[in-house]
């Protein structure tokens, strides 16, 4: 359980979370923001696995994709709310 919580926390505070929000804020389309965030999450996992699919942990990949997608949607929501105020 601690491994899962550590993985989620590291992804929220790492590249998928921070860069996902930043790139999600570049668009008002939440689907595009989600796709950009998930792409950042997948690329981050592959970079730390040295682009070898045999070293990719599926739990880390799944968490990274979900956190990146959620961060991208959050960034898009920030952009939408900021433009309507």
KEDRENKE-713344 format. One line per field, with one value per residue: y, z, x of N, C-alpha, C, CB in turn; residue in three letters. Coordinates in steps of 0.05 Angstrom, whole numbers. Each point is the difference from the previous one (the first is absolute). Glycine has a CB too. Layout:
BEGIN
n_py <- c(Y | ...) $
n_pz <- c(Z | ...) $
n_px <- c(X | ...) $
ca_py <- c(Y | ...) $
ca_pz <- c(Z | ...) $
ca_px <- c(X | ...) $
c_py <- c(Y | ...) $
c_pz <- c(Z | ...) $
c_px <- c(X | ...) $
cb_py <- c(Y | ...) $
cb_pz <- c(Z | ...) $
cb_px <- c(X | ...) $
type <- c(Ala | ...) $
***
This chain:
BEGIN
n_py <- c(-24 | 25 | -15 | 36 | 50 | 2 | 2 | 49 | 34 | -6 | 21 | 52 | 19 | -17 | 29 | -12 | 53 | 40 | -15 | -7 | 61 | 17 | -29 | 17 | 62 | -15 | -6 | 36 | -67 | -21 | -33 | 33 | -8 | -63 | -1 | 33 | -39 | -53 | 25 | 12 | -61 | -24 | 35 | -16 | -62 | 7 | 34 | -46 | -49 | 34 | 9 | -60 | -6 | -30 | 53 | 4 | -13 | -17 | 38 | 44 | -2 | 11 | 50 | 28 | -2 | 26 | 49 | 16 | 2 | 38 | 42 | 6 | 14 | 44 | 31 | 4 | 25 | 47 | 15 | 4 | 39 | 42 | 11 | 11 | 48) $
n_pz <- c(0 | -8 | -62 | -7 | 30 | -34 | -54 | 18 | 17 | -54 | -34 | 35 | -8 | -67 | -45 | 14 | 33 | -34 | -57 | 13 | 14 | -50 | -42 | 27 | -11 | -67 | 4 | 15 | -11 | 67 | -53 | 2 | 63 | -7 | -44 | 35 | 50 | -32 | -25 | 57 | 17 | -48 | 9 | 62 | -13 | -45 | 38 | 43 | -45 | -23 | -42 | 39 | -19 | 44 | 39 | -7 | 68 | -41 | 52 | -34 | -48 | 37 | 28 | -55 | -23 | 51 | 4 | -61 | 4 | 50 | -27 | -52 | 34 | 34 | -53 | -19 | 55 | -4 | -57 | 20 | 48 | -33 | -41 | 47 | 36) $
n_px <- c(16 | 58 | -1 | -52 | 22 | 54 | -32 | -34 | 49 | 32 | -49 | -11 | 60 | 9 | -6 | -59 | -4 | 28 | -16 | -64 | -5 | 33 | -36 | -57 | 16 | 1 | -68 | -49 | 11 | -15 | 20 | 54 | 7 | -2 | 46 | 41 | -4 | 11 | 53 | 25 | -10 | 32 | 51 | 7 | 3 | 44 | 40 | 2 | 8 | 59 | -60 | -11 | -68 | 39 | -10 | -69 | -6 | -54 | 5 | 30 | -42 | -49 | 25 | 15 | -59 | -25 | 39 | -7 | -62 | 0 | 39 | -37 | -51 | 32 | 16 | -59 | -19 | 43 | -22 | -59 | 12 | 35 | -48 | -47 | 32) $
ca_py <- c(24 | 23 | 2 | 13 | 28 | 13 | 4 | 21 | 25 | 7 | 9 | 25 | 21 | -2 | 9 | -2 | 19 | 28 | 6 | -5 | 24 | 22 | -4 | 1 | 28 | 11 | -5 | 1 | -26 | -17 | -26 | 4 | 2 | -26 | -14 | 11 | -9 | -28 | -4 | 7 | -22 | -23 | 6 | 0 | -27 | -12 | 13 | -11 | -29 | 0 | -7 | -29 | -8 | -22 | 12 | 17 | -12 | 7 | 17 | 27 | 11 | 6 | 24 | 23 | 8 | 11 | 26 | 19 | 7 | 17 | 26 | 14 | 10 | 21 | 24 | 10 | 12 | 25 | 19 | 7 | 17 | 26 | 17 | 7 | 18) $
ca_pz <- c(0 | 0 | -27 | -18 | 8 | -8 | -29 | -7 | 10 | -17 | -26 | 3 | 4 | -20 | -27 | -9 | 14 | -5 | -29 | -10 | 6 | -16 | -28 | -1 | 0 | -27 | -17 | 14 | -6 | 22 | -11 | -9 | 24 | 11 | -17 | 4 | 26 | -1 | -16 | 18 | 19 | -14 | -8 | 25 | 8 | -18 | 3 | 24 | -6 | -21 | -25 | -2 | 9 | 19 | 26 | 8 | 19 | -9 | 20 | -3 | -25 | 3 | 18 | -14 | -20 | 13 | 12 | -22 | -12 | 19 | 2 | -24 | 3 | 19 | -13 | -19 | 17 | 9 | -23 | -7 | 22 | -1 | -23 | 3 | 23) $
ca_px <- c(-16 | 18 | 12 | -19 | -3 | 24 | 0 | -20 | 11 | 22 | -10 | -14 | 20 | 21 | -5 | -28 | -17 | 7 | 0 | -26 | -16 | 11 | -7 | -29 | -8 | 4 | -23 | -27 | -12 | 9 | 9 | 28 | 16 | 3 | 18 | 27 | 9 | 6 | 25 | 22 | 3 | 12 | 28 | 15 | 5 | 19 | 26 | 13 | 6 | 20 | -13 | -1 | -27 | 2 | 4 | -23 | -19 | -27 | -13 | 10 | -11 | -28 | -3 | 11 | -20 | -24 | 7 | 4 | -26 | -15 | 13 | -7 | -27 | 0 | 11 | -20 | -21 | 11 | -1 | -28 | -11 | 14 | -9 | -28 | -4) $
c_py <- c(25 | 4 | 15 | 30 | 16 | 6 | 22 | 27 | 10 | 10 | 26 | 23 | 0 | 10 | -3 | 20 | 29 | 7 | -5 | 24 | 23 | -3 | 0 | 28 | 13 | -3 | 2 | -26 | -20 | -28 | 2 | 3 | -27 | -17 | 9 | -9 | -29 | -6 | 7 | -22 | -24 | 4 | 1 | -28 | -14 | 12 | -12 | -30 | -2 | -11 | -30 | -10 | -23 | 11 | 17 | -16 | 9 | 17 | 29 | 13 | 7 | 25 | 25 | 10 | 13 | 27 | 21 | 9 | 18 | 28 | 16 | 12 | 23 | 26 | 12 | 14 | 27 | 21 | 9 | 19 | 27 | 18 | 9 | 19 | 29) $
c_pz <- c(0 | -26 | -19 | 8 | -7 | -29 | -9 | 8 | -17 | -27 | 1 | 3 | -21 | -27 | -9 | 13 | -7 | -29 | -12 | 4 | -18 | -29 | -4 | 0 | -27 | -18 | 16 | -5 | 21 | -10 | -10 | 24 | 13 | -17 | 3 | 27 | 1 | -16 | 16 | 20 | -12 | -7 | 25 | 9 | -18 | 3 | 25 | -3 | -22 | -27 | -5 | 12 | 21 | 29 | 9 | 19 | -7 | 20 | -2 | -25 | 3 | 18 | -14 | -22 | 13 | 12 | -21 | -13 | 18 | 2 | -26 | 0 | 20 | -12 | -20 | 16 | 11 | -22 | -6 | 22 | -1 | -22 | 4 | 23 | -8) $
c_px <- c(17 | 14 | -18 | -3 | 25 | 2 | -19 | 11 | 23 | -9 | -15 | 20 | 22 | -9 | -29 | -19 | 5 | -2 | -27 | -19 | 9 | -8 | -31 | -11 | 4 | -24 | -26 | -15 | 9 | 8 | 29 | 18 | 5 | 20 | 29 | 12 | 7 | 25 | 24 | 5 | 13 | 29 | 18 | 7 | 20 | 28 | 14 | 4 | 20 | -10 | 1 | -26 | 1 | 4 | -23 | -18 | -28 | -15 | 9 | -10 | -29 | -5 | 9 | -20 | -24 | 6 | 4 | -26 | -16 | 12 | -5 | -28 | -2 | 12 | -20 | -23 | 10 | -1 | -28 | -11 | 13 | -10 | -29 | -5 | 4) $
cb_py <- c(-25 | -7 | -43 | -44 | -14 | -22 | -48 | -32 | -12 | -33 | -47 | -23 | -3 | -39 | -11 | -47 | -32 | -1 | -12 | -49 | -14 | 5 | -26 | -43 | 2 | -9 | -30 | 50 | 11 | 25 | -11 | 22 | 45 | 3 | -7 | 40 | 36 | -10 | 10 | 49 | 17 | -11 | 27 | 44 | -2 | -9 | 42 | 36 | -12 | -4 | 44 | -4 | 15 | -29 | -1 | 25 | -1 | -43 | -40 | -13 | -28 | -49 | -30 | -17 | -37 | -46 | -24 | -21 | -44 | -41 | -19 | -30 | -46 | -34 | -20 | -36 | -45 | -24 | -23 | -45 | -41 | -23 | -24 | -43 | -36) $
cb_pz <- c(24 | 48 | 8 | -5 | 37 | 38 | -5 | 7 | 45 | 24 | -13 | 22 | 49 | 24 | -10 | -8 | 37 | 40 | -2 | 9 | 47 | 31 | -7 | 23 | 49 | 5 | -29 | -6 | -50 | 30 | -14 | -42 | 7 | 18 | -33 | -29 | 20 | 4 | -42 | -6 | 24 | -18 | -40 | 12 | 19 | -32 | -21 | 27 | 15 | 36 | -18 | 2 | -44 | -36 | -9 | -45 | 37 | -26 | 30 | 26 | -25 | -6 | 40 | 9 | -29 | 9 | 39 | -8 | -24 | 26 | 29 | -24 | -12 | 37 | 5 | -33 | 11 | 33 | -19 | -23 | 27 | 19 | -30 | -20 | 30) $
cb_px <- c(-36 | 6 | 26 | -24 | -30 | 22 | 11 | -38 | -14 | 28 | -3 | -39 | -10 | 18 | 46 | 8 | -3 | 30 | 48 | 7 | -7 | 38 | 43 | -1 | 11 | 48 | 28 | -1 | -3 | -31 | -47 | -16 | -19 | -47 | -38 | -12 | -28 | -49 | -26 | -11 | -40 | -45 | -17 | -22 | -46 | -38 | -16 | -21 | -46 | 35 | 12 | 51 | -18 | 20 | 48 | 2 | 36 | -1 | -4 | 41 | 33 | -10 | 7 | 47 | 15 | -16 | 21 | 44 | 0 | -12 | 36 | 32 | -17 | 5 | 45 | 11 | -18 | 29 | 40 | -7 | -9 | 39 | 32 | -12 | 16) $
type <- c(Unk | Unk | Unk | Unk | Unk | Unk | Unk | Unk | Unk | Unk | Unk | Unk | Unk | Unk | Unk | Unk | Unk | Unk | Unk | Unk | Unk | Unk | Unk | Unk | Unk | Unk | Unk | Unk | Unk | Unk | Unk | Unk | Unk | Unk | Unk | Unk | Unk | Unk | Unk | Unk | Unk | Unk | Unk | Unk | Unk | Unk | Unk | Unk | Unk | Unk | Unk | Unk | Unk | Unk | Unk | Unk | Unk | Unk | Unk | Unk | Unk | Unk | Unk | Unk | Unk | Unk | Unk | Unk | Unk | Unk | Unk | Unk | Unk | Unk | Unk | Unk | Unk | Unk | Unk | Unk | Unk | Unk | Unk | Unk | Unk) $
***
